[in-house]
Amino acid sequence: MDPFVSLYYYPQPPYFLLIAGLLAGATSGLAFKASLEQLVQAWNRDRSINLPARAKEKELFIPFVGIGCGICAFLSSGLQIFGFPASIAILFAFPLGIGTCGLVWWQLGKLLETIVSGGSKALDLDSF
């Protein structure tokens, strides 16, 4: 038996999943941006639209879920590339990705409510 042959099997890191997660997140992000711009422009033309309620419809929610799935795949495969087992990488990436997406979705709802109540002038970032 060759002494230089490793007795351990190291699986091939999921480079394809890393790139696929990154591309899924990026393309879903572009779709999310376009949908959000259309929603805000429609609200700007007709202020009777309930902006926070319309933001929860599928036109905006589906691209956001795509961003979340892309983030989870990217994080999980990135951890696997650095040597973590797949089960631990998924157990770490899934709650982190879903938790981050949940907080961003909540913040987006608060931001849209602020825009509805005070217009774009309510978003004075210098006051923070």
Backbone as CSV, one residue per row, in Angstrom:
resi,resn,N_x,N_y,N_z,CA_x,CA_y,CA_z,C_x,C_y,C_z
1,MET,0.850,-1.172,0.000,0.000,0.000,0.000,0.895,1.233,0.000
2,ASP,0.522,2.196,-0.790,1.294,3.433,-0.912,1.097,4.280,0.351
3,PRO,2.162,4.703,1.037,1.999,5.483,2.269,1.493,6.899,2.025
4,PHE,1.528,7.363,0.791,1.093,8.725,0.489,-0.375,8.811,0.100
5,VAL,-1.027,7.693,-0.005,-2.447,7.675,-0.333,-3.225,7.956,0.946
6,SER,-4.086,8.909,0.864,-4.873,9.281,2.035,-5.950,8.230,2.303
7,LEU,-6.163,7.957,3.557,-7.210,7.023,3.926,-8.556,7.707,4.058
8,TYR,-8.562,9.013,3.942,-9.806,9.769,4.082,-10.288,10.212,2.714
9,TYR,-11.588,10.253,2.587,-12.192,10.701,1.337,-12.722,12.118,1.531
10,TYR,-12.249,13.030,0.742,-12.740,14.403,0.782,-13.581,14.632,-0.463
11,PRO,-14.857,14.893,-0.293,-15.702,15.096,-1.476,-15.318,16.384,-2.204
12,GLN,-15.630,16.399,-3.472,-15.356,17.574,-4.298,-16.230,18.730,-3.824
13,PRO,-15.649,19.898,-3.567,-16.460,21.044,-3.127,-17.477,21.442,-4.202
14,PRO,-18.631,21.935,-3.785,-19.708,22.258,-4.745,-19.503,23.631,-5.401
15,TYR,-18.519,23.720,-6.286,-18.265,24.987,-6.967,-19.438,25.396,-7.849
16,PHE,-20.073,24.403,-8.483,-21.224,24.714,-9.338,-22.359,25.317,-8.518
17,LEU,-22.610,24.764,-7.328,-23.677,25.278,-6.474,-23.353,26.691,-5.984
18,LEU,-22.080,26.958,-5.751,-21.666,28.302,-5.346,-21.995,29.319,-6.443
19,ILE,-21.629,29.000,-7.671,-21.887,29.909,-8.795,-23.387,29.995,-9.090
20,ALA,-24.083,28.852,-9.004,-25.534,28.864,-9.249,-26.269,29.691,-8.197
21,GLY,-25.863,29.579,-6.935,-26.488,30.371,-5.871,-26.234,31.852,-6.063
22,LEU,-25.009,32.185,-6.460,-24.677,33.586,-6.706,-25.487,34.149,-7.871
23,LEU,-25.577,33.391,-8.953,-26.347,33.850,-10.116,-27.845,33.920,-9.810
24,ALA,-28.356,32.948,-9.044,-29.784,32.975,-8.679,-30.088,34.192,-7.817
25,GLY,-29.221,34.480,-6.863,-29.421,35.652,-6.019,-29.334,36.949,-6.798
26,ALA,-28.367,37.023,-7.716,-28.181,38.251,-8.495,-29.334,38.487,-9.473
27,THR,-29.746,37.457,-10.185,-30.848,37.646,-11.142,-32.169,37.895,-10.423
28,SER,-32.374,37.225,-9.297,-33.589,37.493,-8.516,-33.554,38.903,-7.941
29,GLY,-32.373,39.370,-7.586,-32.229,40.741,-7.091,-32.578,41.766,-8.149
30,LEU,-32.175,41.513,-9.387,-32.537,42.427,-10.480,-34.049,42.426,-10.730
31,ALA,-34.664,41.239,-10.666,-36.121,41.165,-10.829,-36.831,41.862,-9.670
32,PHE,-36.303,41.706,-8.458,-36.879,42.363,-7.287,-36.795,43.879,-7.420
33,LYS,-35.654,44.357,-7.872,-35.456,45.805,-8.060,-36.453,46.354,-9.080
34,ALA,-36.595,45.658,-10.201,-37.520,46.123,-11.238,-38.963,46.107,-10.731
35,SER,-39.348,45.060,-10.010,-40.715,44.975,-9.475,-40.982,46.059,-8.442
36,LEU,-40.000,46.315,-7.577,-40.166,47.351,-6.555,-40.258,48.737,-7.184
37,GLU,-39.454,48.990,-8.214,-39.532,50.277,-8.905,-40.893,50.466,-9.561
38,GLN,-41.410,49.431,-10.196,-42.731,49.531,-10.822,-43.817,49.772,-9.787
39,LEU,-43.705,49.107,-8.650,-44.695,49.279,-7.594,-44.682,50.700,-7.038
40,VAL,-43.502,51.231,-6.800,-43.404,52.591,-6.259,-43.836,53.621,-7.300
41,GLN,-43.530,53.401,-8.574,-43.970,54.326,-9.616,-45.491,54.299,-9.755
42,ALA,-46.086,53.109,-9.652,-47.550,53.023,-9.714,-48.170,53.731,-8.512
43,TRP,-47.565,53.592,-7.343,-48.077,54.283,-6.158,-47.895,55.789,-6.299
44,ASN,-46.813,56.216,-6.921,-46.560,57.647,-7.106,-47.601,58.272,-8.037
45,ARG,-48.079,57.515,-9.023,-49.114,58.013,-9.931,-50.488,57.995,-9.269
46,ASP,-50.756,56.963,-8.481,-52.059,56.801,-7.848,-51.840,56.523,-6.361
47,ARG,-51.965,57.557,-5.546,-51.663,57.438,-4.116,-52.718,56.649,-3.344
48,SER,-53.778,56.232,-3.999,-54.792,55.450,-3.296,-54.383,53.980,-3.153
49,ILE,-53.303,53.587,-3.819,-52.819,52.205,-3.724,-52.230,51.992,-2.331
50,ASN,-52.605,50.889,-1.704,-52.047,50.530,-0.398,-50.677,49.879,-0.638
51,LEU,-49.640,50.667,-0.519,-48.296,50.230,-0.875,-47.791,49.067,-0.025
52,PRO,-47.899,49.102,1.310,-47.410,47.952,2.089,-48.165,46.657,1.796
53,ALA,-49.466,46.746,1.521,-50.230,45.542,1.205,-49.860,45.006,-0.171
54,ARG,-49.658,45.888,-1.128,-49.274,45.459,-2.475,-47.874,44.867,-2.502
55,ALA,-47.023,45.290,-1.570,-45.656,44.759,-1.536,-45.635,43.297,-1.125
56,LYS,-46.680,42.835,-0.472,-46.723,41.446,-0.020,-47.308,40.512,-1.071
57,GLU,-47.643,41.036,-2.235,-48.182,40.193,-3.294,-47.048,39.459,-3.997
58,LYS,-47.426,38.509,-4.857,-46.446,37.601,-5.440,-45.454,38.282,-6.393
59,GLU,-45.795,39.426,-6.971,-44.884,40.078,-7.908,-43.582,40.509,-7.229
60,LEU,-43.664,40.823,-5.964,-42.491,41.245,-5.216,-41.954,40.119,-4.335
61,PHE,-42.839,39.232,-3.887,-42.434,38.195,-2.937,-41.648,37.071,-3.608
62,ILE,-42.026,36.690,-4.818,-41.348,35.583,-5.502,-39.885,35.918,-5.812
63,PRO,-39.558,37.101,-6.355,-38.130,37.409,-6.527,-37.374,37.488,-5.202
64,PHE,-38.049,37.921,-4.147,-37.394,37.987,-2.846,-37.078,36.588,-2.322
65,VAL,-37.980,35.642,-2.542,-37.715,34.257,-2.158,-36.549,33.707,-2.989
66,GLY,-36.469,34.094,-4.249,-35.337,33.684,-5.082,-34.019,34.207,-4.542
67,ILE,-34.023,35.436,-4.057,-32.816,35.997,-3.435,-32.448,35.172,-2.200
68,GLY,-33.440,34.852,-1.381,-33.191,34.071,-0.170,-32.638,32.684,-0.472
69,CYS,-33.200,32.024,-1.461,-32.710,30.688,-1.838,-31.293,30.766,-2.395
70,GLY,-31.027,31.796,-3.180,-29.674,31.977,-3.708,-28.670,32.235,-2.604
71,ILE,-29.064,33.023,-1.617,-28.183,33.303,-0.477,-27.904,32.023,0.299
72,CYS,-28.935,31.229,0.556,-28.742,29.984,1.307,-27.830,29.017,0.551
73,ALA,-28.030,28.882,-0.756,-27.177,27.991,-1.548,-25.743,28.500,-1.580
74,PHE,-25.569,29.801,-1.723,-24.231,30.384,-1.768,-23.513,30.193,-0.439
75,LEU,-24.192,30.483,0.674,-23.573,30.320,1.988,-23.226,28.866,2.273
76,SER,-24.136,27.973,1.973,-23.909,26.563,2.238,-22.737,26.020,1.419
77,SER,-22.717,26.319,0.146,-21.627,25.815,-0.686,-20.308,26.494,-0.347
78,GLY,-20.342,27.761,0.047,-19.121,28.431,0.465,-18.526,27.795,1.704
79,LEU,-19.363,27.416,2.656,-18.866,26.730,3.849,-18.319,25.348,3.512
80,GLN,-18.955,24.672,2.551,-18.459,23.363,2.150,-17.111,23.470,1.449
81,ILE,-16.887,24.538,0.720,-15.597,24.747,0.065,-14.492,24.906,1.101
82,PHE,-14.824,25.519,2.249,-13.834,25.696,3.299,-13.703,24.480,4.213
83,GLY,-14.341,23.379,3.857,-14.111,22.133,4.557,-15.183,21.682,5.521
84,PHE,-16.252,22.423,5.663,-17.333,21.994,6.549,-18.130,20.876,5.883
85,PRO,-18.599,19.924,6.643,-19.478,18.898,6.065,-20.787,19.523,5.583
86,ALA,-21.416,18.867,4.630,-22.637,19.417,4.024,-23.735,19.622,5.056
87,SER,-23.892,18.686,5.986,-24.966,18.813,6.967,-24.754,20.026,7.879
88,ILE,-23.531,20.260,8.304,-23.251,21.414,9.167,-23.365,22.711,8.376
89,ALA,-22.917,22.692,7.131,-23.011,23.893,6.300,-24.462,24.291,6.076
90,ILE,-25.310,23.323,5.834,-26.736,23.616,5.631,-27.383,24.065,6.934
91,LEU,-27.037,23.416,8.043,-27.600,23.804,9.340,-27.193,25.220,9.751
92,PHE,-26.060,25.681,9.266,-25.623,27.035,9.569,-26.191,28.041,8.567
93,ALA,-26.164,27.694,7.284,-26.557,28.634,6.231,-28.058,28.877,6.175
94,PHE,-28.855,27.856,6.395,-30.303,28.010,6.257,-30.882,28.990,7.277
95,PRO,-30.627,28.829,8.589,-31.192,29.813,9.524,-30.616,31.213,9.334
96,LEU,-29.344,31.283,8.989,-28.735,32.598,8.770,-29.353,33.294,7.561
97,GLY,-29.521,32.560,6.471,-30.115,33.139,5.269,-31.574,33.506,5.454
98,ILE,-32.345,32.611,6.052,-33.768,32.867,6.260,-33.966,33.992,7.275
99,GLY,-33.163,33.996,8.319,-33.269,35.066,9.318,-32.937,36.427,8.738
100,THR,-31.880,36.485,7.935,-31.506,37.747,7.295,-32.600,38.215,6.340
101,CYS,-33.135,37.297,5.549,-34.209,37.662,4.616,-35.459,38.124,5.362
102,GLY,-35.769,37.478,6.469,-36.920,37.904,7.254,-36.751,39.311,7.800
103,LEU,-35.561,39.608,8.297,-35.316,40.959,8.807,-35.347,42.009,7.697
104,VAL,-34.811,41.674,6.535,-34.837,42.617,5.405,-36.271,42.839,4.933
105,TRP,-37.090,41.773,4.888,-38.487,41.908,4.472,-39.258,42.789,5.456
106,TRP,-39.007,42.593,6.749,-39.651,43.408,7.780,-39.236,44.872,7.637
107,GLN,-37.944,45.109,7.400,-37.452,46.479,7.240,-38.026,47.128,5.985
108,LEU,-38.182,46.358,4.923,-38.793,46.891,3.700,-40.237,47.309,3.962
109,GLY,-40.980,46.517,4.720,-42.356,46.884,5.070,-42.407,48.174,5.865
110,LYS,-41.511,48.319,6.839,-41.459,49.562,7.631,-41.081,50.750,6.756
111,LEU,-40.175,50.539,5.820,-39.750,51.613,4.921,-40.893,52.051,4.012
112,LEU,-41.659,51.101,3.502,-42.799,51.447,2.646,-43.888,52.156,3.438
113,GLU,-44.091,51.753,4.685,-45.057,52.468,5.531,-44.610,53.902,5.786
114,THR,-43.310,54.111,5.961,-42.774,55.455,6.156,-42.974,56.304,4.910
115,ILE,-42.771,55.710,3.755,-42.966,56.441,2.497,-44.432,56.830,2.339
116,VAL,-45.341,55.921,2.673,-46.773,56.213,2.540,-47.177,57.322,3.501
117,SER,-46.677,57.286,4.712,-47.114,58.277,5.698,-46.498,59.650,5.470
118,GLY,-45.262,59.700,5.000,-44.624,61.002,4.872,-44.024,61.310,3.516
119,GLY,-44.211,60.435,2.548,-43.617,60.648,1.244,-42.115,60.393,1.272
120,SER,-41.458,60.687,0.185,-40.021,60.426,0.111,-39.223,61.364,1.006
121,LYS,-39.808,62.473,1.416,-39.111,63.386,2.329,-38.979,62.780,3.727
122,ALA,-39.803,61.770,4.037,-39.718,61.112,5.343,-38.467,60.249,5.458
123,LEU,-37.805,60.021,4.347,-36.601,59.190,4.347,-35.345,60.032,4.416
124,ASP,-35.354,61.023,5.235,-34.179,61.886,5.401,-33.114,61.096,6.169
125,LEU,-32.161,60.537,5.448,-31.149,59.705,6.067,-30.142,60.500,6.886
126,ASP,-30.062,61.807,6.662,-29.125,62.624,7.437,-29.587,62.811,8.872
127,SER,-30.889,62.621,9.117,-31.394,62.817,10.471,-31.035,61.637,11.382
128,PHE,-30.668,60.517,10.817,-30.300,59.352,11.616,-28.868,59.509,12.051
